[in-house]
Amino acid sequence: MSAPATSPPSMAEDPLGQKPASETGFLDPILSDLSAVETLLNEEIRSDVRAAYAISGHTLSAGGKRLRPALLVLSARAAQCAYPARTITASASAAELIHMASLIHDDVVDNATERRGRPTANAAYGNQISVLVGDYLLAKSIYLAAREGNIDVIRVFSNVTIGLSEGEVLQITAKGDVDTTEETYRKIIEKKTAGFIAGCCEIGGMLAEAPPESIAALASYGMNCGLAFQVADDLLDYVGDPKVTGKALDGDLREGKMTLPLILAVRDASEAEREQLMQTLQTPEDLSDADIARVHQAIENCDGYRRTMEAAQAYAQSAKDALSVLPASLYRDSLAALADYAVTRQR
């Protein structure tokens, strides 16, 4: 693909003067907890049905930083109240199983062939069986949460799963709709990403038997952290390094997804530029290199890259502000660092 007429600033170039977070040292205080989660995940994906076990293992071994389990554990630790280790490990593992299921389903819906530099489950095993294994992992997560007998955890995870499904439907119906608003975009990412992260933080507080104001603060932290994470992720689709992110540039654009940089460009373009953009975006799957360059230029013209980064940073700051009601601790500091990482990460 040829370069855009005006190359967008890469996240690594740091358009707002922040140094990118290249390490996840904020997870160091809970490494033993995450090790317990990993052990339980490897136990829970086992199945006598060879294909179910193979696809589950393929997805689990694809990597990732286990941020959703980590957020649940950090929230429980930061509350500094009770710490029922077995129940928290089970709930954190259930969160990761839900995430794995959603990745499998999303890849099928998007016809994705690669994730994190590896073939997706549907590319390796086919759509039909991948959808069923996604369902299997969802059922496993419910079983794992129910096994600990905490109805509140089941309630929150049920709402999370509903939100994931609703968010995916909203995103599909908004594909190619150049009139998609920031409000609709936020609703999609609240349901698909932020609501899940908020649920993990809420569960951590509940299991630690934190006071209601602390649980509410953790949920608010999670929602804003999730919004920051997704907005930054959508920016990476335009300006990231494919060798680092593991995915090609402009994937969302070619799929017709209306994310914040593009929404800003369409909304704030001149009348003539907007008309040209709307013509260009009518068939996103057929975009030429020249079309891609034209879209990038329109985003650049409205300062869309910087404004998107600023939106992500504002959400991260709101997340950190929410933590003020919690007692000072290494775990609270880790949550704050994680909010910064959500914005400055490179993949």
C-alpha positions as a Markdown table, in Angstrom:
| # | Residue | x | y | z |
|---|---|---|---|---|
| 1 | Met | 0.0 | 0.0 | 0.0 |
| 2 | Ser | 1.4 | 3.4 | -0.9 |
| 3 | Ala | 1.8 | 6.0 | 1.8 |
| 4 | Pro | -0.9 | 8.6 | 2.4 |
| 5 | Ala | -0.2 | 12.0 | 0.9 |
| 6 | Thr | 0.5 | 13.3 | 4.4 |
| 7 | Ser | 1.7 | 10.5 | 6.6 |
| 8 | Pro | -0.2 | 10.4 | 9.9 |
| 9 | Pro | 1.8 | 10.6 | 13.1 |
| 10 | Ser | 2.5 | 7.2 | 14.5 |
| 11 | Met | 1.6 | 6.4 | 18.1 |
| 12 | Ala | 5.3 | 5.8 | 18.7 |
| 13 | Glu | 6.1 | 9.3 | 17.5 |
| 14 | Asp | 3.9 | 10.5 | 20.4 |
| 15 | Pro | 1.9 | 13.4 | 18.9 |
| 16 | Leu | 1.2 | 14.8 | 22.3 |
| 17 | Gly | 4.7 | 14.5 | 23.8 |
| 18 | Gln | 4.0 | 11.5 | 26.0 |
| 19 | Lys | 6.4 | 8.6 | 26.1 |
| 20 | Pro | 4.8 | 5.3 | 25.1 |
| 21 | Ala | 4.4 | 2.7 | 27.7 |
| 22 | Ser | 6.5 | -0.3 | 26.5 |
| 23 | Glu | 6.4 | -2.3 | 29.7 |
| 24 | Thr | 3.6 | -3.6 | 31.8 |
| 25 | Gly | 5.4 | -3.4 | 35.2 |
| 26 | Phe | 2.1 | -2.4 | 36.8 |
| 27 | Leu | 1.2 | -6.1 | 36.7 |
| 28 | Asp | 4.2 | -7.1 | 38.8 |
| 29 | Pro | 2.4 | -6.8 | 42.2 |
| 30 | Ile | -0.1 | -9.5 | 41.1 |
| 31 | Leu | 2.1 | -11.9 | 39.1 |
| 32 | Ser | 1.3 | -14.7 | 41.5 |
| 33 | Asp | -2.4 | -14.1 | 41.1 |
| 34 | Leu | -2.2 | -14.1 | 37.4 |
| 35 | Ser | -0.2 | -17.3 | 37.5 |
| 36 | Ala | -3.0 | -18.9 | 39.4 |
| 37 | Val | -5.5 | -17.6 | 36.8 |
| 38 | Glu | -3.4 | -19.1 | 34.0 |
| 39 | Thr | -3.2 | -22.5 | 35.7 |
| 40 | Leu | -7.0 | -22.5 | 36.1 |
| 41 | Leu | -7.6 | -21.4 | 32.5 |
| 42 | Asn | -5.5 | -24.3 | 31.2 |
| 43 | Glu | -7.5 | -26.7 | 33.4 |
| 44 | Glu | -10.9 | -25.3 | 32.5 |
| 45 | Ile | -10.5 | -25.4 | 28.7 |
| 46 | Arg | -9.9 | -29.2 | 28.7 |
| 47 | Ser | -12.5 | -31.2 | 26.9 |
| 48 | Asp | -12.9 | -34.8 | 25.8 |
| 49 | Val | -14.0 | -33.4 | 22.4 |
| 50 | Arg | -10.6 | -33.0 | 20.7 |
| 51 | Ala | -11.6 | -30.1 | 18.4 |
| 52 | Ala | -13.1 | -28.1 | 21.3 |
| 53 | Tyr | -9.9 | -28.5 | 23.3 |
| 54 | Ala | -7.7 | -27.7 | 20.3 |
| 55 | Ile | -9.5 | -24.5 | 19.4 |
| 56 | Ser | -9.7 | -23.3 | 23.0 |
| 57 | Gly | -6.0 | -24.0 | 23.4 |
| 58 | His | -5.3 | -22.2 | 20.1 |
| 59 | Thr | -7.1 | -19.1 | 21.4 |
| 60 | Leu | -5.6 | -19.2 | 24.9 |
| 61 | Ser | -2.0 | -19.7 | 23.6 |
| 62 | Ala | -2.3 | -16.7 | 21.2 |
| 63 | Gly | -1.1 | -14.6 | 24.1 |
| 64 | Gly | -2.4 | -11.3 | 25.3 |
| 65 | Lys | -1.7 | -9.7 | 28.7 |
| 66 | Arg | -4.8 | -11.0 | 30.5 |
| 67 | Leu | -5.8 | -7.4 | 31.2 |
| 68 | Arg | -9.4 | -8.2 | 32.2 |
| 69 | Pro | -8.4 | -10.8 | 34.8 |
| 70 | Ala | -5.7 | -8.4 | 35.9 |
| 71 | Leu | -8.2 | -5.5 | 36.4 |
| 72 | Leu | -10.4 | -7.8 | 38.4 |
| 73 | Val | -7.6 | -8.8 | 40.7 |
| 74 | Leu | -6.1 | -5.3 | 41.0 |
| 75 | Ser | -9.5 | -3.9 | 41.9 |
| 76 | Ala | -10.0 | -6.5 | 44.6 |
| 77 | Arg | -6.5 | -5.9 | 46.0 |
| 78 | Ala | -6.9 | -2.1 | 45.8 |
| 79 | Ala | -10.1 | -2.2 | 47.9 |
| 80 | Gln | -7.9 | -3.5 | 50.8 |
| 81 | Cys | -10.8 | -5.4 | 52.4 |
| 82 | Ala | -11.4 | -9.1 | 52.2 |
| 83 | Tyr | -9.6 | -11.3 | 49.6 |
| 84 | Pro | -11.2 | -14.7 | 48.9 |
| 85 | Ala | -8.4 | -15.9 | 46.6 |
| 86 | Arg | -10.1 | -18.9 | 45.2 |
| 87 | Thr | -13.3 | -17.0 | 44.2 |
| 88 | Ile | -11.3 | -14.1 | 42.8 |
| 89 | Thr | -9.1 | -16.5 | 40.7 |
| 90 | Ala | -12.2 | -18.3 | 39.4 |
| 91 | Ser | -14.0 | -15.0 | 38.5 |
| 92 | Ala | -10.9 | -13.6 | 36.9 |
| 93 | Ser | -10.6 | -16.8 | 34.8 |
| 94 | Ala | -14.3 | -16.6 | 33.9 |
| 95 | Ala | -13.6 | -13.0 | 32.6 |
| 96 | Glu | -10.9 | -14.2 | 30.3 |
| 97 | Leu | -13.0 | -17.1 | 29.0 |
| 98 | Ile | -15.7 | -14.6 | 28.1 |
| 99 | His | -13.0 | -12.5 | 26.3 |
| 100 | Met | -11.7 | -15.5 | 24.4 |
| 101 | Ala | -15.3 | -16.4 | 23.3 |
| 102 | Ser | -15.9 | -12.8 | 22.1 |
| 103 | Leu | -12.6 | -12.8 | 20.1 |
| 104 | Ile | -13.6 | -16.0 | 18.4 |
| 105 | His | -17.1 | -14.7 | 17.6 |
| 106 | Asp | -15.8 | -11.3 | 16.4 |
| 107 | Asp | -13.2 | -12.9 | 14.1 |
| 108 | Val | -16.0 | -15.0 | 12.5 |
| 109 | Val | -18.2 | -12.0 | 12.0 |
| 110 | Asp | -15.4 | -9.9 | 10.6 |
| 111 | Asn | -14.0 | -12.8 | 8.4 |
| 112 | Ala | -10.6 | -12.1 | 10.1 |
| 113 | Thr | -7.8 | -14.4 | 9.2 |
| 114 | Glu | -5.1 | -13.2 | 11.6 |
| 115 | Arg | -4.9 | -11.9 | 15.1 |
| 116 | Arg | -1.6 | -11.1 | 17.0 |
| 117 | Gly | 0.3 | -12.4 | 14.0 |
| 118 | Arg | -1.3 | -15.8 | 14.1 |
| 119 | Pro | -4.2 | -17.4 | 12.2 |
| 120 | Thr | -7.5 | -16.9 | 13.8 |
| 121 | Ala | -9.5 | -19.9 | 15.0 |
| 122 | Asn | -12.0 | -19.5 | 12.1 |
| 123 | Ala | -9.1 | -19.4 | 9.6 |
| 124 | Ala | -7.5 | -22.5 | 11.1 |
| 125 | Tyr | -10.6 | -24.6 | 11.8 |
| 126 | Gly | -13.5 | -23.0 | 10.0 |
| 127 | Asn | -16.4 | -20.8 | 10.9 |
| 128 | Gln | -19.0 | -23.4 | 12.1 |
| 129 | Ile | -16.9 | -25.1 | 14.6 |
| 130 | Ser | -15.3 | -21.8 | 15.8 |
| 131 | Val | -18.7 | -20.4 | 16.6 |
| 132 | Leu | -19.6 | -23.5 | 18.6 |
| 133 | Val | -16.4 | -23.4 | 20.5 |
| 134 | Gly | -17.0 | -19.7 | 21.3 |
| 135 | Asp | -20.3 | -20.8 | 22.8 |
| 136 | Tyr | -18.5 | -23.6 | 24.7 |
| 137 | Leu | -16.2 | -21.0 | 26.3 |
| 138 | Leu | -19.1 | -18.8 | 27.3 |
| 139 | Ala | -20.8 | -21.8 | 28.9 |
| 140 | Lys | -17.5 | -22.6 | 30.7 |
| 141 | Ser | -17.3 | -19.1 | 32.1 |
| 142 | Ile | -20.9 | -19.3 | 33.4 |
| 143 | Tyr | -20.1 | -22.6 | 35.0 |
| 144 | Leu | -16.9 | -21.3 | 36.6 |
| 145 | Ala | -18.7 | -18.3 | 38.1 |
| 146 | Ala | -21.6 | -20.4 | 39.3 |
| 147 | Arg | -19.4 | -22.9 | 40.9 |
| 148 | Glu | -18.3 | -20.3 | 43.4 |
| 149 | Gly | -21.9 | -19.6 | 44.3 |
| 150 | Asn | -21.8 | -15.8 | 44.0 |
| 151 | Ile | -25.0 | -14.6 | 42.3 |
| 152 | Asp | -23.8 | -11.0 | 42.0 |
| 153 | Val | -20.8 | -12.2 | 39.9 |
| 154 | Ile | -23.1 | -14.1 | 37.6 |
| 155 | Arg | -25.4 | -11.1 | 37.3 |
| 156 | Val | -22.6 | -8.7 | 36.3 |
| 157 | Phe | -21.1 | -11.2 | 33.8 |
| 158 | Ser | -24.5 | -11.8 | 32.3 |
| 159 | Asn | -24.9 | -8.1 | 31.7 |
| 160 | Val | -21.4 | -7.9 | 30.3 |
| 161 | Thr | -22.2 | -10.7 | 27.8 |
| 162 | Ile | -25.5 | -9.0 | 26.8 |
| 163 | Gly | -23.6 | -5.8 | 26.2 |
| 164 | Leu | -21.0 | -7.5 | 24.1 |
| 165 | Ser | -23.7 | -9.0 | 21.8 |
| 166 | Glu | -25.6 | -5.7 | 21.6 |
| 167 | Gly | -22.4 | -3.8 | 20.9 |
| 168 | Glu | -21.5 | -6.1 | 18.0 |
| 169 | Val | -25.0 | -5.8 | 16.5 |
| 170 | Leu | -24.8 | -2.0 | 16.8 |
| 171 | Gln | -21.4 | -2.0 | 15.1 |
| 172 | Ile | -22.6 | -4.1 | 12.3 |
| 173 | Thr | -25.6 | -2.0 | 11.7 |
| 174 | Ala | -23.4 | 1.2 | 11.7 |
| 175 | Lys | -21.0 | -0.2 | 9.1 |
| 176 | Gly | -20.7 | 2.0 | 6.2 |
| 177 | Asp | -23.0 | 4.6 | 7.7 |
| 178 | Val | -21.1 | 7.9 | 7.1 |
| 179 | Asp | -23.7 | 9.7 | 9.3 |
| 180 | Thr | -22.6 | 7.7 | 12.4 |
| 181 | Thr | -22.3 | 10.1 | 15.3 |
| 182 | Glu | -19.9 | 10.3 | 18.2 |
| 183 | Glu | -22.8 | 9.4 | 20.5 |
| 184 | Thr | -23.4 | 6.1 | 18.5 |
| 185 | Tyr | -19.7 | 5.4 | 18.4 |
| 186 | Arg | -19.4 | 5.8 | 22.2 |
| 187 | Lys | -22.5 | 3.6 | 22.8 |
| 188 | Ile | -20.8 | 0.8 | 20.7 |
| 189 | Ile | -17.5 | 0.9 | 22.5 |
| 190 | Glu | -19.2 | 1.2 | 25.9 |
| 191 | Lys | -21.0 | -2.1 | 25.2 |
| 192 | Lys | -18.2 | -3.9 | 23.4 |
| 193 | Thr | -15.2 | -2.9 | 25.5 |
| 194 | Ala | -15.7 | -0.4 | 28.3 |
| 195 | Gly | -18.7 | -2.2 | 29.9 |
| 196 | Phe | -16.8 | -5.4 | 30.1 |
| 197 | Ile | -13.8 | -3.8 | 31.8 |
| 198 | Ala | -16.1 | -1.9 | 34.2 |
| 199 | Gly | -17.8 | -5.2 | 35.1 |
| 200 | Cys | -14.4 | -6.8 | 35.9 |
| 201 | Cys | -13.5 | -3.9 | 38.2 |
| 202 | Glu | -17.0 | -3.9 | 39.8 |
| 203 | Ile | -16.7 | -7.7 | 40.5 |
| 204 | Gly | -13.3 | -7.2 | 42.1 |
| 205 | Gly | -14.7 | -4.6 | 44.5 |
| 206 | Met | -17.7 | -6.8 | 45.3 |
| 207 | Leu | -15.7 | -9.9 | 46.0 |
| 208 | Ala | -13.4 | -7.9 | 48.3 |
| 209 | Glu | -16.5 | -6.7 | 50.2 |
| 210 | Ala | -15.6 | -3.1 | 49.6 |
| 211 | Pro | -18.0 | -0.3 | 50.6 |
| 212 | Pro | -20.6 | 0.8 | 47.9 |
| 213 | Glu | -18.7 | 4.0 | 47.1 |
| 214 | Ser | -15.5 | 2.1 | 46.4 |
| 215 | Ile | -17.3 | -0.4 | 44.2 |
| 216 | Ala | -18.9 | 2.5 | 42.3 |
| 217 | Ala | -15.5 | 4.2 | 41.9 |
| 218 | Leu | -14.0 | 1.0 | 40.6 |
| 219 | Ala | -16.8 | 0.6 | 38.1 |
| 220 | Ser | -16.3 | 4.2 | 37.0 |
| 221 | Tyr | -12.6 | 3.7 | 36.7 |
| 222 | Gly | -13.2 | 0.6 | 34.5 |
| 223 | Met | -15.7 | 2.3 | 32.2 |
| 224 | Asn | -13.3 | 5.2 | 31.5 |
| 225 | Cys | -10.3 | 3.0 | 31.2 |
| 226 | Gly | -12.2 | 0.8 | 28.7 |
| 227 | Leu | -13.2 | 3.9 | 26.7 |
| 228 | Ala | -9.6 | 5.1 | 26.7 |
| 229 | Phe | -8.4 | 1.6 | 25.6 |
| 230 | Gln | -10.8 | 1.3 | 22.7 |
| 231 | Val | -10.4 | 4.9 | 21.4 |
| 232 | Ala | -6.6 | 4.4 | 21.4 |
| 233 | Asp | -7.0 | 1.0 | 19.7 |
| 234 | Asp | -9.1 | 2.6 | 17.0 |
| 235 | Leu | -6.4 | 5.2 | 16.5 |
| 236 | Leu | -3.8 | 2.5 | 16.2 |
| 237 | Asp | -5.7 | 1.1 | 13.2 |
| 238 | Tyr | -4.7 | 4.2 | 11.3 |
| 239 | Val | -1.3 | 5.1 | 12.7 |
| 240 | Gly | 0.1 | 1.9 | 14.4 |
| 241 | Asp | 3.1 | -0.1 | 13.2 |
| 242 | Pro | 1.8 | -3.4 | 11.7 |
| 243 | Lys | 4.9 | -5.2 | 12.8 |
| 244 | Val | 4.0 | -4.3 | 16.4 |
| 245 | Thr | 0.2 | -4.4 | 16.4 |
| 246 | Gly | 0.1 | -7.7 | 14.4 |
| 247 | Lys | -2.5 | -6.3 | 12.0 |
| 248 | Ala | -2.5 | -4.3 | 8.8 |
| 249 | Leu | -3.2 | -0.6 | 8.8 |
| 250 | Asp | -6.7 | 0.7 | 7.8 |
| 251 | Gly | -8.4 | -2.6 | 8.6 |
| 252 | Asp | -11.4 | -0.8 | 10.2 |
| 253 | Leu | -11.6 | 1.6 | 7.3 |
| 254 | Arg | -11.7 | -1.3 | 4.7 |
| 255 | Glu | -14.4 | -3.0 | 6.8 |
| 256 | Gly | -16.6 | 0.1 | 6.8 |
| 257 | Lys | -16.2 | 0.7 | 10.5 |
| 258 | Met | -16.9 | 4.3 | 11.6 |
| 259 | Thr | -14.4 | 4.9 | 14.4 |
| 260 | Leu | -13.6 | 8.3 | 15.9 |
| 261 | Pro | -10.9 | 9.6 | 13.5 |
| 262 | Leu | -13.2 | 9.0 | 10.5 |
| 263 | Ile | -16.3 | 10.3 | 12.3 |
| 264 | Leu | -14.4 | 13.6 | 13.0 |
| 265 | Ala | -13.2 | 13.8 | 9.4 |
| 266 | Val | -16.7 | 13.3 | 7.9 |
| 267 | Arg | -18.3 | 15.7 | 10.4 |
| 268 | Asp | -15.8 | 18.5 | 10.1 |
| 269 | Ala | -14.9 | 18.4 | 6.5 |
| 270 | Ser | -15.8 | 21.2 | 4.1 |
| 271 | Glu | -18.9 | 20.6 | 2.0 |
| 272 | Ala | -16.9 | 19.6 | -1.1 |
| 273 | Glu | -14.5 | 17.4 | 0.9 |
| 274 | Arg | -17.4 | 15.7 | 2.7 |
| 275 | Glu | -19.1 | 14.9 | -0.6 |
| 276 | Gln | -15.9 | 13.4 | -1.9 |
| 277 | Leu | -15.5 | 11.4 | 1.3 |
| 278 | Met | -19.0 | 10.0 | 1.1 |
| 279 | Gln | -18.4 | 8.9 | -2.4 |
| 280 | Thr | -15.1 | 7.3 | -1.5 |
| 281 | Leu | -16.6 | 5.4 | 1.5 |
| 282 | Gln | -19.6 | 3.9 | -0.4 |
| 283 | Thr | -17.7 | 0.7 | -1.1 |
| 284 | Pro | -15.0 | 0.4 | 1.6 |
| 285 | Glu | -14.0 | -3.1 | 0.6 |
| 286 | Asp | -12.9 | -1.7 | -2.8 |
| 287 | Leu | -10.8 | 1.2 | -1.6 |
| 288 | Ser | -7.7 | 1.9 | -3.6 |
| 289 | Asp | -4.5 | 3.2 | -2.3 |
| 290 | Ala | -5.4 | 6.6 | -3.6 |
| 291 | Asp | -8.8 | 6.4 | -1.7 |
| 292 | Ile | -7.0 | 5.4 | 1.5 |
| 293 | Ala | -4.6 | 8.4 | 1.1 |
| 294 | Arg | -7.6 | 10.7 | 0.6 |
| 295 | Val | -9.2 | 9.5 | 3.8 |
| 296 | His | -6.0 | 9.9 | 5.8 |
| 297 | Gln | -5.6 | 13.4 | 4.4 |
| 298 | Ala | -9.2 | 14.3 | 5.4 |
| 299 | Ile | -8.4 | 13.1 | 9.0 |
| 300 | Glu | -5.2 | 15.1 | 9.0 |
| 301 | Asn | -7.0 | 18.2 | 7.7 |
| 302 | Cys | -9.3 | 18.2 | 10.7 |
| 303 | Asp | -6.5 | 17.3 | 13.1 |
| 304 | Gly | -8.4 | 14.0 | 13.7 |
| 305 | Tyr | -5.4 | 12.0 | 14.9 |
| 306 | Arg | -4.5 | 14.5 | 17.7 |
| 307 | Arg | -8.1 | 15.0 | 18.7 |
| 308 | Thr | -8.7 | 11.2 | 18.9 |
| 309 | Met | -5.6 | 10.9 | 21.1 |
| 310 | Glu | -6.8 | 13.7 | 23.3 |
| 311 | Ala | -10.2 | 12.0 | 23.7 |
| 312 | Ala | -8.4 | 8.8 | 24.8 |
| 313 | Gln | -6.3 | 10.7 | 27.3 |
| 314 | Ala | -9.3 | 12.5 | 28.7 |
| 315 | Tyr | -10.9 | 9.1 | 29.4 |
| 316 | Ala | -7.7 | 7.9 | 31.0 |
| 317 | Gln | -7.6 | 10.9 | 33.3 |
| 318 | Ser | -11.2 | 10.4 | 34.3 |
| 319 | Ala | -10.4 | 6.8 | 35.2 |
| 320 | Lys | -7.5 | 7.9 | 37.4 |
| 321 | Asp | -9.6 | 10.6 | 39.0 |
| 322 | Ala | -12.2 | 7.9 | 40.0 |
| 323 | Leu | -9.5 | 6.1 | 42.1 |
| 324 | Ser | -9.2 | 8.9 | 44.6 |
| 325 | Val | -11.7 | 7.3 | 47.0 |
| 326 | Leu | -9.6 | 4.2 | 47.4 |
| 327 | Pro | -6.8 | 4.0 | 50.0 |
| 328 | Ala | -3.3 | 4.7 | 48.7 |
| 329 | Ser | -1.5 | 1.5 | 47.8 |
| 330 | Leu | 0.7 | -0.2 | 45.3 |
| 331 | Tyr | -2.4 | -1.7 | 43.7 |
| 332 | Arg | -4.1 | 1.6 | 43.3 |
| 333 | Asp | -1.0 | 2.9 | 41.6 |
| 334 | Ser | -1.0 | -0.1 | 39.3 |
| 335 | Leu | -4.6 | 0.7 | 38.3 |
| 336 | Ala | -3.5 | 4.3 | 37.5 |
| 337 | Ala | -0.5 | 3.1 | 35.5 |
| 338 | Leu | -2.8 | 0.7 | 33.6 |
| 339 | Ala | -5.0 | 3.6 | 32.6 |
| 340 | Asp | -2.0 | 5.4 | 31.2 |
| 341 | Tyr | -0.9 | 2.2 | 29.4 |
| 342 | Ala | -4.3 | 2.0 | 27.7 |
| 343 | Val | -3.5 | 5.2 | 25.8 |
| 344 | Thr | 0.2 | 4.9 | 25.2 |
| 345 | Arg | 0.5 | 1.2 | 24.3 |
| 346 | Gln | 1.6 | 0.2 | 20.8 |
| 347 | Arg | -0.5 | -2.9 | 20.4 |
